[in-house]
Amino acid sequence: MPKAAIFGGLCLTLLAANASGEDAVTLAEFSRTGDLICDMRVSGTAPTAGAPRSDLMLIVDEVGAKAGVARVISSRTIGGRPVRIYSGETGVHLVEDVSDSVKVTTLLGCEARARGGRCVRYSAVMAWHFDRGVHVNPDMAFRKLPGTSYSGTCEAWKMDGVRSAER
């Protein structure tokens, strides 16, 4: 892959991480949020009239952020799958092992908060790749990717008292 394409993808990914104008999501913040519903679109596509709003739905439940585990249910697969949770400078990474590859959903920044300050909507990206080093250094794996497969938002199950994040 040409270096220009890799650099361009990296720049887009880093811009997406800072799009909310806030710092990257922390594990402590994620543990306060709990279970999530994610609405993802193929990266680079815009919604069209009559088309479904999302290309991929994810449910993240059984969140044990302190234990570093959760379960993901995807609209593209049958049943729930275990994921490992890693915190880093770029956000919180949910890593699902699939044979020799990994699906990584990264929570980037908070887009909306409840009155008490709990984040209830995160900007997110998902990539499916072969860098299993994500289990050792998730930030390095995230930064090496030329782009993402999907982008969207992940929202908390309970959203009482929601207010928009200041931008």
N, C-alpha and C positions, 0 to 999 in steps of 0.2 A: 504494500500500500504506500503511495507517495507520502512523503513527510508533510507536504502542504495539507493533504486531506486529514491526516492524523492531527496536525496542529489546529486546523479549522474545527474539527469535531471537539477537540479538547476545549477550545475557546468557547464554543457553544454550550458545552456541558457546564463549564465554570460559570458562564453567564446565567444559565438556568439555576444554578445553585444559589446565586445571589439575587435572583429576580424578585424575591419577596422583600429584599432590603433588610433582612435580618440575618443573624448568625446561623450557621448550620444547626440542625436539630441535634439535641443531645439525648443520650440514653435516659437520663433522669426525666427529661420532658416527655419522651416517648412512653416511659413507664407510667406517667400520670395520665396519659391519654387512653391507653388500653386498646381494645379491639378496634379495627378499622375496616372500612369499606373503600376500595380503591376503584376509580373510574379512569381507565387509561385508553389513549388513542395512539395509533401508530405514529411515531415521531415524524414530523414534517408534513402531516396531512391536516387539512382544515375540514371541519364538519361541512357537509353539504345538505341541502334541503332534502328531506325524506330519508336520509341515512341515519342509522342508529347513532346515538350520542357517543358511545364508546365501542372500542374494538375488543377490549378485555376488561373484565371485572375480576377483582380479587377481594377476598375476605381474609383478613388477618385476625385470627382469634387465638384463644388459649395463650395469650401473651404473658410470658414470664420474663420480663426484661432483665430482672436481676439474675435469673438463671441463664439468660442468653438464648432462650428458645421461644418459638411460637409455632403456629400452624397456619398454612395458607391454603385456601380453597380458590381455585381458578375456574373461570368460565370456559377455559380451554382444555381442562383435564377433569378426570373423574376422581372424586374423593379429596380429602385433605392430605397435605404433604408437610413434613416437618421443615422448619427453617431455623437457622442459627442467626442470632442477632449480634451485630458488631457495631460499636460506636466509633466514629472517627471525625477528623476535621471537616470532611465533606458532608457528613450527615450520619444517619443511622441506616445501616445496610442489613437487609433481610436476605439471607443466602440459602437457596434451595439447591441441593445437589441433584443433578439429573445425569446419570451415567458418568461420562467423562467431562461433562459441562456443568455450568452453574447458571441459575436464573437469579439475578440480583435486583431487588427492588430497593431503591435508596430514597429515604425521606430527606428532602433538602432543606426546606424552610417552612415556617408557619405562616399560613395565609389568613387564618381566622382564629380568634380566641374566645373562650367563654368569659363571662364577667369576672370569674375568679382568677383568670389568667391562664387557665389550662388551654393548650393548643387543641383545636377541634378539626382543623383542616390543614394538611401539609401539601406542599408541592412535591411531586415524586417523579422519578424516572425508573425505568426497568430495562435491563440489558440481559441478554442471554449470550454467554461467551464461554471460552474454554480456559480461562485463567483461574485455576483452582487456588492460586496464591492469594485469592481474596480472603481465604480463611486465616492467612497469616498477616496480611497487610491490606485491608479492604480499601483504604484511601489510595494506595499506589495502583491497585487494580482498576479502581474507578477513574483515576486520572489518565491511565493508559488507553482507555477505550476511545475509539474514534467517534463515537456517538452513542445513541441509545436506541433501543427497539421501540419503546413506548414512553409516553410522558402523560402526566395527568395530575390528579389529586387523590389523596387518601383522607377520608373523614371519619371522625369518631362515631361510634354507634349512638351515644347519647350526646346531644348538642344543645342542652338547655342553656339559655342566656348567651347566645352567640353574638359576637360583635365582629365587624370586619377589622382585620389587622391594619394598623397605620402603615401607609406606604411612603 
